[in-house]
């Protein structure tokens, strides 16, 4: 149990005195960057899905004729 208490004390000390926390502006910039990157990735995945659907539909239609 003493090791757990020691771990919690050291963790608290590190989080309050040794960690460099971002400013509010840096946090907002990072959040916007993540949002834009997520949207770009979602658009790429959407385009790949639509493209593969079109290719497969065309292929299957050519087999049925």
PyMOL commands that set and color helices and strands:
alter all, ss='L'
color gray80, all
select helices_A, chain A and resi 2-18+24-64
alter helices_A, ss='H'
color red, helices_A
deselect
rebuild
show_as cartoon
